[in-house]
Amino acid sequence: MIRITPLLLLLWMSTTVIAQKALTTKSGWAYEVVTPGRGNFLDLNKGIETHNQLVDADNNVLVSTYAVGIPDYQLISDLSGPFQSACEVMKAGGHYKFFIPVADFRATIKGGAKLKLPGDFVVWEVELLRVLPPLPDIAKRIKTSIQSGGVDAAFQEFKSLSTSSNSGVYFGEWEVNEVGYLFLNHNKVDEAISVFDFNVQRHPQSANAHDSLAEAYLKVGKKDMAIRHYRWSLELNPSNANARKVLADIE
């Protein structure tokens, strides 16, 4: 029998990690399978719902869906080539880490060229929650409608799609929240309140949804409703510094 010493165990673990990182995508990114997925590898003609984050070499989180607790939705066909290659090695339910060379990161991420990043790699950590039909998301749909037909027509389209049982559009929490801000930024506060309230009805346990609705109520002068939803948001997420600050100012 081989005696497993701490040193041998450490060497074995190091070798395992190196072997895992030796896996590479078609674009040459090394990756590690943290948790294997199930079923077939991803079809690129799909939509995906994920939790993901980008972490630099000093372990600083650059962006993360975990921070707000809201999954990200993405059409794989909208991603750049290297990210599509990463998707090709994923399976539903899997958890992965991709080691993106800083040069690639700067070239593929909007605004990446301006970032000062330590080390040679950025780690993209992804949990593939669901594989979905390739639906356009509601935020992009409404943004296009505003540009082509104006804000009022876009709001009517949102109302029609949101009440349809087969809209053919992805209504994620984050995406609907974006729609609310599209109207809020065009000073269509009542329309924004309607959208944010729709999101709260669908996601009553979301601190972020209540926070956004409270912001819109405050902008239109409905202080009591703003306080109600800021309190609700803070109850759901005691770390919500924004809600705490606003409540201190208006109560």
C-alpha positions in Angstrom: 0.0 0.0 0.0 1.3 3.5 -0.9 1.5 5.8 2.1 -0.1 9.1 1.2 1.9 11.9 2.8 0.8 15.6 2.9 3.6 16.3 0.4 2.4 13.6 -2.0 -1.2 14.8 -1.7 -0.1 18.4 -2.5 1.9 17.2 -5.5 -1.1 15.2 -6.7 -3.5 18.2 -6.3 -1.1 20.5 -8.1 -0.8 18.0 -11.0 -4.5 17.7 -11.2 -5.0 21.5 -11.4 -2.4 21.8 -14.1 -4.0 19.0 -16.0 -7.4 20.6 -15.7 -6.0 24.0 -16.9 -4.3 22.2 -19.8 -7.8 21.9 -21.4 -8.2 24.5 -24.1 -11.0 25.9 -26.2 -10.7 26.2 -30.0 -9.6 29.8 -29.5 -6.8 28.7 -27.2 -8.2 29.7 -23.8 -7.2 27.3 -21.0 -10.1 26.2 -18.9 -11.0 24.2 -15.9 -14.2 22.1 -15.3 -15.2 22.8 -11.7 -18.4 20.8 -12.0 -19.2 18.6 -15.0 -22.5 19.4 -16.7 -25.1 16.9 -18.1 -26.2 16.0 -21.5 -24.8 17.3 -24.7 -22.4 20.2 -25.3 -24.0 23.5 -26.1 -25.5 24.2 -29.5 -24.4 27.7 -30.5 -28.0 28.4 -31.8 -29.3 28.8 -28.2 -29.8 31.3 -25.4 -28.1 30.7 -22.1 -28.9 31.8 -18.5 -25.8 31.9 -16.3 -24.3 33.2 -13.2 -20.8 34.5 -14.0 -18.1 36.8 -12.9 -14.8 38.2 -14.2 -11.9 38.2 -11.8 -8.4 39.7 -12.4 -5.0 38.1 -11.4 -5.1 39.8 -8.0 -8.5 38.2 -7.3 -10.4 41.5 -7.7 -14.0 41.0 -9.0 -14.4 43.1 -12.1 -18.1 42.3 -12.7 -20.4 39.7 -11.2 -24.0 38.5 -11.4 -23.6 36.9 -8.0 -23.4 40.4 -6.4 -27.0 41.2 -7.4 -28.2 37.6 -7.4 -29.7 37.9 -10.8 -28.8 35.5 -13.6 -27.5 36.8 -17.0 -29.1 35.9 -20.3 -27.2 35.9 -23.5 -27.8 34.7 -27.1 -24.7 32.7 -27.9 -24.8 33.9 -31.5 -24.3 37.5 -30.2 -21.0 36.6 -28.5 -17.6 37.1 -30.0 -15.8 34.1 -31.5 -13.6 33.3 -28.5 -16.6 33.3 -26.1 -18.6 31.1 -28.5 -15.7 28.7 -28.5 -15.9 28.7 -24.7 -19.6 27.9 -24.9 -18.9 24.9 -27.1 -17.2 23.1 -24.2 -20.1 23.7 -21.7 -23.0 21.5 -20.7 -26.1 22.4 -18.8 -25.6 22.5 -15.0 -21.8 22.8 -15.5 -19.4 25.2 -13.7 -16.3 26.3 -15.5 -13.4 28.7 -15.2 -11.8 30.1 -18.4 -8.4 31.7 -18.3 -8.6 34.6 -20.8 -5.3 36.2 -21.9 -5.3 39.9 -21.0 -4.7 40.8 -24.7 -7.8 38.8 -25.7 -9.8 40.3 -22.9 -8.9 43.8 -24.1 -9.9 43.0 -27.6 -13.2 41.3 -26.9 -14.7 43.2 -24.0 -16.2 46.6 -24.6 -14.1 49.2 -22.8 -11.5 46.5 -22.0 -8.7 48.4 -23.7 -8.9 51.1 -21.0 -8.7 48.8 -18.1 -5.4 48.4 -16.1 -5.1 44.8 -15.4 -2.5 42.9 -13.4 -1.0 39.6 -14.5 -1.5 37.7 -17.8 -5.0 36.4 -17.4 -8.5 37.3 -16.4 -10.6 34.5 -15.1 -14.2 34.1 -16.4 -16.1 31.9 -14.1 -19.4 30.6 -15.4 -22.3 28.5 -14.0 -24.6 27.4 -16.8 -28.0 27.4 -15.2 -30.3 26.9 -18.2 -30.2 26.4 -21.9 -33.1 28.2 -23.7 -34.5 28.8 -27.1 -32.7 31.6 -29.0 -35.1 34.3 -27.9 -34.3 38.0 -28.2 -34.3 39.8 -24.8 -37.0 42.3 -24.0 -34.5 45.2 -23.2 -32.9 45.0 -26.7 -36.3 44.7 -28.3 -37.7 47.8 -26.6 -34.5 49.8 -27.1 -34.8 49.1 -30.9 -38.5 50.0 -30.8 -37.7 53.4 -29.1 -35.1 54.1 -31.8 -37.4 53.2 -34.7 -40.9 54.3 -33.5 -40.5 56.4 -30.4 -41.0 56.0 -26.7 -44.8 55.8 -26.6 -45.0 53.1 -29.3 -42.3 51.2 -27.5 -44.3 51.2 -24.3 -47.4 49.9 -26.0 -45.3 47.1 -27.5 -44.0 46.3 -24.0 -47.5 46.1 -22.7 -48.6 43.9 -25.5 -45.6 41.5 -25.2 -45.8 41.4 -21.4 -49.4 40.1 -21.5 -48.9 37.6 -24.3 -48.7 33.9 -23.4 -46.3 33.3 -26.3 -44.4 36.5 -26.8 -41.2 34.9 -28.3 -39.1 37.3 -26.1 -37.0 36.6 -23.0 -38.4 38.4 -19.9 -35.6 38.1 -17.4 -35.6 40.1 -14.2 -32.5 42.1 -15.2 -33.8 42.7 -18.7 -37.2 44.0 -17.6 -35.3 46.3 -15.1 -33.4 47.7 -18.0 -36.6 48.4 -19.8 -37.8 50.4 -16.8 -34.7 52.5 -16.9 -35.1 53.1 -20.7 -38.4 54.8 -20.0 -37.1 56.5 -16.8 -34.2 58.0 -18.7 -36.7 59.4 -21.3 -38.6 61.0 -18.4 -41.5 58.6 -18.9 -41.9 58.1 -15.2 -45.4 56.6 -15.1 -44.4 54.1 -17.8 -41.2 53.2 -15.9 -43.3 52.7 -12.7 -45.5 50.3 -14.7 -42.6 48.3 -15.9 -40.8 48.2 -12.5 -44.1 47.2 -10.8 -44.5 44.4 -13.4 -41.0 43.2 -12.4 -41.8 43.3 -8.7 -45.0 41.2 -9.3 -42.9 38.6 -11.1 -40.0 38.8 -8.6 -41.4 39.8 -5.2 -38.3 38.6 -3.3 -35.9 40.7 -5.4 -34.3 43.6 -3.5 -33.1 45.1 -6.7 -36.6 45.1 -8.3 -38.1 46.9 -5.2 -35.2 49.4 -5.2 -35.8 50.4 -8.8 -39.5 50.8 -8.2 -38.8 53.0 -5.2 -36.5 55.2 -7.2 -39.2 55.8 -9.9 -41.8 56.6 -7.2 -39.4 59.1 -5.6 -38.8 60.7 -8.9 -42.5 61.4 -9.5 -42.9 62.6 -5.9 -44.7 59.6 -4.4 -42.7 59.6 -1.3 -44.8 57.2 0.8 -44.6 54.5 -2.0 -40.9 55.1 -2.4 -40.3 54.6 1.4 -42.4 51.5 1.3 -40.4 49.8 -1.5 -37.0 51.1 -0.2 -37.8 49.5 3.2 -38.9 46.3 1.4 -35.6 46.3 -0.6 -33.6 46.8 2.6 -35.5 44.0 4.4 -34.6 41.6 1.6 -31.0 42.8 1.3 -29.7 44.5 4.5 -26.5 45.3 2.6 -28.3 47.6 0.2 -26.4 50.8 1.0 -28.4 52.8 -1.6 -31.7 52.1 0.0 -30.3 52.8 3.5 -28.9 56.2 2.4 -32.1 57.3 0.6 -34.3 56.3 3.5 -32.0 58.3 5.9 -32.5 61.4 3.6 -36.3 61.2 3.1 -37.8 59.7 6.3 
